[in-house]
Each structure stands twice: as C-alpha cells, then as structure tokens.
Amino acid sequence: AGLVLLAGGVSTFILAGRPRGGTAVTDPVRHWLILGVMVGVALALAGWAKRSRTMWSPVLLATAAGLLYGVQDALTRVSSIRFREGGLTELFTGGHPYAVLALGVTGLLLVQSAFETAPLRMSLPALTAAQPLAGILCGVGFLGDRLHTDTGALAWEAAGLAAIVGGILLLGMHPAMPCGTAEERPVRDLQRN
C-alpha cells in the first residue's frame, strides 16, 4: 500500500502540475525570506524537540533535518547556476556554497540525534517526507520552477503530495524497518555472540 501510494502520488503530482524549470527569481528579498522561514521552522522544530523530550522528539528532529536538506538541495542548485555563469570566482564570492556546508553539517547532526534516540521507523519517514516538500517549496518559491496553478491542478497536486507523504509513512512503519535505536544494537549483537 505504501509503494502504491508513493508511486501514485508522484505520478499524480507530475501529471497534474506538469513541473518545468524556469529562470531563478532575482528578487533577493523573496529568496532570503523563503530560506529564512524554512531554516527558522527547522530550528524551531529542533528547539521544541530538545525542550519537550517526548516520543515525538525524533520525529521533530528528523523533520527539521529534512527541511534543512531540502534547502541545501536548492542552494546547491543556485551554486551550480552561479558556477555555470561565472566560474569559481562567482561561486565562492557568494554565500551559497558556505550555506550548503553549514546546512549539511547541521542537518547531519539533527538526523543522527533523531536516529540515536528512537527506532528508525519513528524518524526516517519524517526525514524522507520533509526533504522533497522543502525542495518543492524552494523550487517554486525562488528557483523559478513552474507548476500548473488552476484549481483542478492544485487539488490534484495536493492529493499527490498527501499520497507521497502517506506512502512514505506507511513504508517507514513497515515491520522490515529496524526496531531498535543505535544504542541498543551493540547490546543485541553482544548477546548473539
């Protein structure tokens, strides 16, 4: 069911939205506003996870990491555009490659914290669902990607995204996913030996 939802959701989103690339939006306020909101939400989720320390903490940490990875993907694309247009000088005089590095390290720390505090089935689906959603938001928001926006297309796109998230969640909760945390694995390995 998870595979069917995931495949059907991707197909529905692509058929309804007919995504196509465009030229990056040159409005720096829009660019940095979207990035600021995405990073701000990720930091708020991470802070909430740290303060609450409930069973939802790994989900919040993984969602935060997924958002940061989605932003990192978008900034990697911006960096490649800058490199194509002006070479290494253009690439390294902007802040994008440095932001890619900072987001990657921060995302890695968040996702490792999520993986160590609960079974993968708690955190991996949130990470896997948040990253492409953040990438789509950045793509449409400031990278110039275009989607069909009539009422019918938007409804089908939303249904496709919901099916994608639902499919990822079902796959993440499948019994084949590992049940223990990273801290429990060595103990079980020792018991087997």
C-alpha positions, -999 to 999 in steps of 0.1 A, spaced: 0 0 0 29 24 8 45 17 -25 13 22 -44 6 55 -26 41 67 -32 42 59 -69 7 71 -74 14 103 -55 45 111 -76 26 103 -108 -4 124 -98 18 153 -88 38 152 -120 7 148 -143 -13 175 -126 15 200 -120 35 194 -152 65 209 -135 90 227 -156 122 246 -148 125 283 -152 149 311 -145 157 318 -109 138 346 -93 162 376 -90 143 392 -61 168 387 -32 142 396 -6 119 367 -17 149 344 -19 162 351 16 127 353 31 118 318 19 152 305 31 148 323 64 113 308 70 124 273 61 155 274 83 136 292 111 109 264 111 137 238 112 154 255 142 120 259 160 113 222 155 148 212 168 144 235 198 109 221 205 123 185 203 151 194 227 127 210 252 99 185 250 119 153 251 88 132 243 83 103 219 78 129 192 113 144 196 129 121 170 101 130 145 106 167 151 144 164 148 141 144 115 116 168 101 140 197 109 168 178 92 146 171 62 138 208 58 174 217 61 183 191 35 156 205 11 170 240 15 205 226 10 194 210 -23 180 243 -35 212 262 -26 233 235 -43 213 243 -75 218 280 -70 256 274 -65 257 253 -98 240 282 -116 265 307 -102 294 284 -112 280 280 -147 276 317 -151 309 329 -137 331 300 -127 348 296 -94 351 333 -87 313 338 -90 307 306 -69 329 314 -40 321 352 -37 285 344 -28 274 328 4 256 299 -11 284 272 -10 291 281 26 254 279 35 253 244 18 281 233 40 266 247 72 232 232 64 247 198 56 266 197 89 236 209 109 212 185 92 236 156 98 238 164 135 200 166 137 193 134 118 219 115 138 203 127 170 170 115 157 183 81 147 200 76 181 170 84 202 144 62 187 139 34 162 143 43 125 106 38 119 100 69 140 124 93 123 132 81 88 97 87 73 96 123 86 131 130 71 122 114 38 89 133 35 102 167 46 131 169 22 112 168 -11 85 191 3 111 217 12 127 213 -21 94 219 -40 88 250 -19 122 264 -27 120 254 -63 87 272 -68 95 299 -43 128 313 -57 143 289 -82 117 297 -109 102 263 -112 66 264 -126 36 243 -118 1 245 -132 -20 265 -108 -56 262 -119 -80 249 -93 -81 214 -106 -44 211 -109 -38 224 -74 -63 200 -60 -46 170 -77 -11 183 -68 -22 185 -31 -37 150 -33 -4 137 -49 17 153 -22 -6 138 5 -3 104 -11 35 107 -13 37 116 24 12 88 33 32 63 13 65 73 29 49 70 64 35 35 56 68 23 42 86 38 72 64 19 96 68 -14 78 78 -43 100 110 -48 80 123 -15 93 148 -18 122 131 -17 156 159 -6 180 180 25 185 216 29 177 225 24 214 206 -9 216 222 -25 186 256 -33 202 240 -49 232 219 -72 210 250 -80 189 269 -90 220 241 -112 232 241 -131 199 278 -137 202 
